[in-house]
Amino acid sequence: MIQYISYSDLNEFYSIKEVCRLLEMDKENLRKSCEKYNVKPSRNEIGDWGLTCHDLRRLHNFLYKAEKNLVERKDDDPWA
């Protein structure tokens, strides 16, 4: 389940490791999710790869909506 993230409390940049911790997923699943939703990691001023605050919010929103749609579809099945 996608955890709540307070968008107003986010920093400007999160490393790949920090994004994995925030979204509670491993690096491979993060890579697949980024590719699926066209969210591209970038480098910060010291050369670390990660996501900007804006990209992290976008990815989190895509993941939240995808999970919500899955739950709604399961509830719509009369044979479930």
mmCIF file of the C-alpha atoms, coordinates in Angstrom:
data_MODEL
# 
_entry.id   MODEL 
# 
loop_
_atom_site.group_PDB 
_atom_site.id 
_atom_site.type_symbol 
_atom_site.label_atom_id 
_atom_site.label_alt_id 
_atom_site.label_comp_id 
_atom_site.label_asym_id 
_atom_site.label_entity_id 
_atom_site.label_seq_id 
_atom_site.pdbx_PDB_ins_code 
_atom_site.Cartn_x 
_atom_site.Cartn_y 
_atom_site.Cartn_z 
_atom_site.occupancy 
_atom_site.B_iso_or_equiv 
_atom_site.pdbx_formal_charge 
_atom_site.auth_seq_id 
_atom_site.auth_comp_id 
_atom_site.auth_asym_id 
_atom_site.auth_atom_id 
_atom_site.pdbx_PDB_model_num 
ATOM 1  C CA . MET A 1 1  ? 0.000   0.000   0.000   1.00 0.00 ? 1  MET A CA 1 
ATOM 2  C CA . ILE A 1 2  ? 1.279   3.440   -0.900  1.00 0.00 ? 2  ILE A CA 1 
ATOM 3  C CA . GLN A 1 3  ? 2.036   5.403   2.246   1.00 0.00 ? 3  GLN A CA 1 
ATOM 4  C CA . TYR A 1 4  ? 0.947   8.988   2.852   1.00 0.00 ? 4  TYR A CA 1 
ATOM 5  C CA . ILE A 1 5  ? 3.617   11.590  2.121   1.00 0.00 ? 5  ILE A CA 1 
ATOM 6  C CA . SER A 1 6  ? 3.186   15.189  3.235   1.00 0.00 ? 6  SER A CA 1 
ATOM 7  C CA . TYR A 1 7  ? 4.087   17.087  0.077   1.00 0.00 ? 7  TYR A CA 1 
ATOM 8  C CA . SER A 1 8  ? 4.568   20.343  1.975   1.00 0.00 ? 8  SER A CA 1 
ATOM 9  C CA . ASP A 1 9  ? 7.315   18.763  4.121   1.00 0.00 ? 9  ASP A CA 1 
ATOM 10 C CA . LEU A 1 10 ? 9.380   17.412  1.210   1.00 0.00 ? 10 LEU A CA 1 
ATOM 11 C CA . ASN A 1 11 ? 12.954  18.541  0.586   1.00 0.00 ? 11 ASN A CA 1 
ATOM 12 C CA . GLU A 1 12 ? 14.023  19.830  -2.831  1.00 0.00 ? 12 GLU A CA 1 
ATOM 13 C CA . PHE A 1 13 ? 15.854  16.630  -3.812  1.00 0.00 ? 13 PHE A CA 1 
ATOM 14 C CA . TYR A 1 14 ? 15.870  12.969  -2.743  1.00 0.00 ? 14 TYR A CA 1 
ATOM 15 C CA . SER A 1 15 ? 18.530  10.409  -3.643  1.00 0.00 ? 15 SER A CA 1 
ATOM 16 C CA . ILE A 1 16 ? 17.447  7.103   -5.171  1.00 0.00 ? 16 ILE A CA 1 
ATOM 17 C CA . LYS A 1 17 ? 18.055  5.421   -1.798  1.00 0.00 ? 17 LYS A CA 1 
ATOM 18 C CA . GLU A 1 18 ? 15.865  7.994   -0.007  1.00 0.00 ? 18 GLU A CA 1 
ATOM 19 C CA . VAL A 1 19 ? 13.090  7.621   -2.594  1.00 0.00 ? 19 VAL A CA 1 
ATOM 20 C CA . CYS A 1 20 ? 13.152  3.833   -2.102  1.00 0.00 ? 20 CYS A CA 1 
ATOM 21 C CA . ARG A 1 21 ? 12.785  4.348   1.647   1.00 0.00 ? 21 ARG A CA 1 
ATOM 22 C CA . LEU A 1 22 ? 9.963   6.906   1.278   1.00 0.00 ? 22 LEU A CA 1 
ATOM 23 C CA . LEU A 1 23 ? 7.974   4.788   -1.171  1.00 0.00 ? 23 LEU A CA 1 
ATOM 24 C CA . GLU A 1 24 ? 8.869   1.515   0.575   1.00 0.00 ? 24 GLU A CA 1 
ATOM 25 C CA . MET A 1 25 ? 10.085  -0.238  -2.567  1.00 0.00 ? 25 MET A CA 1 
ATOM 26 C CA . ASP A 1 26 ? 13.326  -1.704  -3.793  1.00 0.00 ? 26 ASP A CA 1 
ATOM 27 C CA . LYS A 1 27 ? 15.531  -0.084  -6.405  1.00 0.00 ? 27 LYS A CA 1 
ATOM 28 C CA . GLU A 1 28 ? 14.371  -2.357  -9.250  1.00 0.00 ? 28 GLU A CA 1 
ATOM 29 C CA . ASN A 1 29 ? 10.668  -1.638  -8.615  1.00 0.00 ? 29 ASN A CA 1 
ATOM 30 C CA . LEU A 1 30 ? 11.456  2.066   -8.402  1.00 0.00 ? 30 LEU A CA 1 
ATOM 31 C CA . ARG A 1 31 ? 13.231  1.895   -11.771 1.00 0.00 ? 31 ARG A CA 1 
ATOM 32 C CA . LYS A 1 32 ? 10.268  0.079   -13.357 1.00 0.00 ? 32 LYS A CA 1 
ATOM 33 C CA . SER A 1 33 ? 7.782   2.571   -11.883 1.00 0.00 ? 33 SER A CA 1 
ATOM 34 C CA . CYS A 1 34 ? 9.829   5.531   -13.110 1.00 0.00 ? 34 CYS A CA 1 
ATOM 35 C CA . GLU A 1 35 ? 9.979   4.042   -16.608 1.00 0.00 ? 35 GLU A CA 1 
ATOM 36 C CA . LYS A 1 36 ? 6.256   3.252   -16.616 1.00 0.00 ? 36 LYS A CA 1 
ATOM 37 C CA . TYR A 1 37 ? 5.239   6.774   -15.583 1.00 0.00 ? 37 TYR A CA 1 
ATOM 38 C CA . ASN A 1 38 ? 8.022   8.570   -17.480 1.00 0.00 ? 38 ASN A CA 1 
ATOM 39 C CA . VAL A 1 39 ? 9.652   10.043  -14.379 1.00 0.00 ? 39 VAL A CA 1 
ATOM 40 C CA . LYS A 1 40 ? 13.330  10.634  -15.067 1.00 0.00 ? 40 LYS A CA 1 
ATOM 41 C CA . PRO A 1 41 ? 15.939  10.722  -12.288 1.00 0.00 ? 41 PRO A CA 1 
ATOM 42 C CA . SER A 1 42 ? 18.331  13.649  -12.382 1.00 0.00 ? 42 SER A CA 1 
ATOM 43 C CA . ARG A 1 43 ? 21.581  14.612  -10.684 1.00 0.00 ? 43 ARG A CA 1 
ATOM 44 C CA . ASN A 1 44 ? 21.836  17.185  -7.949  1.00 0.00 ? 44 ASN A CA 1 
ATOM 45 C CA . GLU A 1 45 ? 24.624  19.725  -7.625  1.00 0.00 ? 45 GLU A CA 1 
ATOM 46 C CA . ILE A 1 46 ? 27.017  17.198  -6.072  1.00 0.00 ? 46 ILE A CA 1 
ATOM 47 C CA . GLY A 1 47 ? 26.341  14.500  -8.675  1.00 0.00 ? 47 GLY A CA 1 
ATOM 48 C CA . ASP A 1 48 ? 23.977  12.175  -6.781  1.00 0.00 ? 48 ASP A CA 1 
ATOM 49 C CA . TRP A 1 49 ? 21.166  10.574  -8.781  1.00 0.00 ? 49 TRP A CA 1 
ATOM 50 C CA . GLY A 1 50 ? 17.635  11.021  -7.464  1.00 0.00 ? 50 GLY A CA 1 
ATOM 51 C CA . LEU A 1 51 ? 14.290  12.748  -7.889  1.00 0.00 ? 51 LEU A CA 1 
ATOM 52 C CA . THR A 1 52 ? 13.383  16.357  -7.425  1.00 0.00 ? 52 THR A CA 1 
ATOM 53 C CA . CYS A 1 53 ? 10.495  17.206  -5.135  1.00 0.00 ? 53 CYS A CA 1 
ATOM 54 C CA . HIS A 1 54 ? 8.262   17.735  -8.171  1.00 0.00 ? 54 HIS A CA 1 
ATOM 55 C CA . ASP A 1 55 ? 9.159   14.368  -9.730  1.00 0.00 ? 55 ASP A CA 1 
ATOM 56 C CA . LEU A 1 56 ? 8.722   12.545  -6.424  1.00 0.00 ? 56 LEU A CA 1 
ATOM 57 C CA . ARG A 1 57 ? 5.233   14.052  -6.028  1.00 0.00 ? 57 ARG A CA 1 
ATOM 58 C CA . ARG A 1 58 ? 4.346   13.048  -9.606  1.00 0.00 ? 58 ARG A CA 1 
ATOM 59 C CA . LEU A 1 59 ? 5.532   9.477   -9.114  1.00 0.00 ? 59 LEU A CA 1 
ATOM 60 C CA . HIS A 1 60 ? 3.788   9.152   -5.748  1.00 0.00 ? 60 HIS A CA 1 
ATOM 61 C CA . ASN A 1 61 ? 0.553   10.472  -7.262  1.00 0.00 ? 61 ASN A CA 1 
ATOM 62 C CA . PHE A 1 62 ? 0.726   8.014   -10.197 1.00 0.00 ? 62 PHE A CA 1 
ATOM 63 C CA . LEU A 1 63 ? 1.373   5.099   -7.829  1.00 0.00 ? 63 LEU A CA 1 
ATOM 64 C CA . TYR A 1 64 ? -1.433  6.161   -5.488  1.00 0.00 ? 64 TYR A CA 1 
ATOM 65 C CA . LYS A 1 65 ? -3.959  6.440   -8.326  1.00 0.00 ? 65 LYS A CA 1 
ATOM 66 C CA . ALA A 1 66 ? -2.905  3.093   -9.833  1.00 0.00 ? 66 ALA A CA 1 
ATOM 67 C CA . GLU A 1 67 ? -3.333  1.384   -6.474  1.00 0.00 ? 67 GLU A CA 1 
ATOM 68 C CA . LYS A 1 68 ? -6.687  3.085   -5.899  1.00 0.00 ? 68 LYS A CA 1 
ATOM 69 C CA . ASN A 1 69 ? -7.955  1.926   -9.316  1.00 0.00 ? 69 ASN A CA 1 
ATOM 70 C CA . LEU A 1 70 ? -6.946  -1.665  -8.541  1.00 0.00 ? 70 LEU A CA 1 
ATOM 71 C CA . VAL A 1 71 ? -8.900  -1.608  -5.289  1.00 0.00 ? 71 VAL A CA 1 
ATOM 72 C CA . GLU A 1 72 ? -11.952 -0.067  -6.973  1.00 0.00 ? 72 GLU A CA 1 
ATOM 73 C CA . ARG A 1 73 ? -11.925 -2.689  -9.744  1.00 0.00 ? 73 ARG A CA 1 
ATOM 74 C CA . LYS A 1 74 ? -11.829 -5.498  -7.185  1.00 0.00 ? 74 LYS A CA 1 
ATOM 75 C CA . ASP A 1 75 ? -14.837 -3.953  -5.408  1.00 0.00 ? 75 ASP A CA 1 
ATOM 76 C CA . ASP A 1 76 ? -16.789 -3.811  -8.696  1.00 0.00 ? 76 ASP A CA 1 
ATOM 77 C CA . ASP A 1 77 ? -16.554 -7.568  -9.305  1.00 0.00 ? 77 ASP A CA 1 
ATOM 78 C CA . PRO A 1 78 ? -19.878 -9.187  -8.364  1.00 0.00 ? 78 PRO A CA 1 
ATOM 79 C CA . TRP A 1 79 ? -18.193 -12.620 -8.216  1.00 0.00 ? 79 TRP A CA 1 
ATOM 80 C CA . ALA A 1 80 ? -15.433 -11.596 -5.840  1.00 0.00 ? 80 ALA A CA 1 
# 
